[in-house]
Amino acid sequence: MRCLLPALTFIVTVCVCSGIKEALPEEGLPTDKLIEYWGYPVEKHFVKTEDGYIIEIHRIPHGKHDKSIKKDRPAILLLHGLLESSASYVFNLPHQSPGFVFADNGFDVWIGNVRGNTYGKNHTSLSVKDAKFWQFSWPEHAHKDLPAMFDKITEVTGQEQIYYVGHSQANLILFAHLSVHPEFANRIRRHFALAPVYTVKHIKGLLQVMARTVYPNFKLAKRLLGDHEFMPNNAVMKKFSRYVCNTKVGQNWICNSLIGLVDGPNSNQLNLTRISVYTSHSSAGTSTQNFLHWLQTVYRGVMERYDYRDINTNVKYYNQRSPPSYDITRISGLKMHIFSSKQDWLADPTDMENLVKTFQKDVIQSHTTFDHYAHLDFVWGVNITQDITMPIINLIERLDGVKLK
């Protein structure tokens, strides 16, 4: 630890000396203000889960230039991956951001969040200072947060079926919920799975290294981490974004390289001049328990509930000595379209093949594979409008006969 501070000081000094650029206006703006900044209508809605979490989600009810009162815009929910937030879908330029592109093409756009991230830190009785607030992982996103968001959208729009676009963890939580409640498929018109994760056994990069080194020492890691917030979007992160990622050295080398440690090889999909915008919103935080659960999922290569690593505690929560697994073969009636990449370190092609094989044959309607997309490119990339967003819109128009705009 004594070596860390001088190293960080050196990095910041080098970056500052290379020249701090003028801050982009979107750096650190909350999602609703990001949307307003680009001239789009926005609404904030608050979702209350059955266990008391209050999550802020964002709605773009129509496109920038569409002022007409139209009640039949199809509702579409966009949900982020691990350590992300609703900002991910709107922090690129408007013609590159899925939230804006869907709105301009006639959709009623809803952008979700989950408990514990920047927009999920309220509760009816708990404070973020309470350890109990942070005792959750992705199954709670699956069985509590996701259905609550669907209920809110149906309540506001009157639409019983909703289009769903999920990135990374957002697909895992849908798979988990459908495994337990297959009837939930009736709420989804179509599911567009961007870089979906399942067993993550063949994952590469920093998360794999951490799973192999940290998870075998679970009890020590749990004792050190406790039940707290993990990698929040706090003042330290914002200063790092401002004084490191907003410099020539920082954006081209340090911050881009840090993203690559998790994401995979540089695919030239990121707009490096906007790295400081990306990093001012991400990481958006989660719980230490969710972080450990992800290490468990990587280490074991199995999609299962959180293992408390204590027989009595597992029996208390699951009525069995070990955590139950999720069985995605139970999922039926879902119309899913997958977008994946051969170069994705987190949604690895081998794991993707396993995912495709495991689903019932009628679930997967199409599978588009790219050669050079990294994991975050599916939401952050500059080419996603032509590669992903517009193809999704065209699929909906062609297969569902939906007349947009």
Order of alpha helices (4+ residues) and beta strands (2+ residues): alpha-alpha-beta-beta-beta-alpha-beta-beta-alpha-beta-alpha-beta-alpha-alpha-beta-alpha-alpha-alpha-beta-alpha-alpha-beta-alpha-beta-alpha-alpha
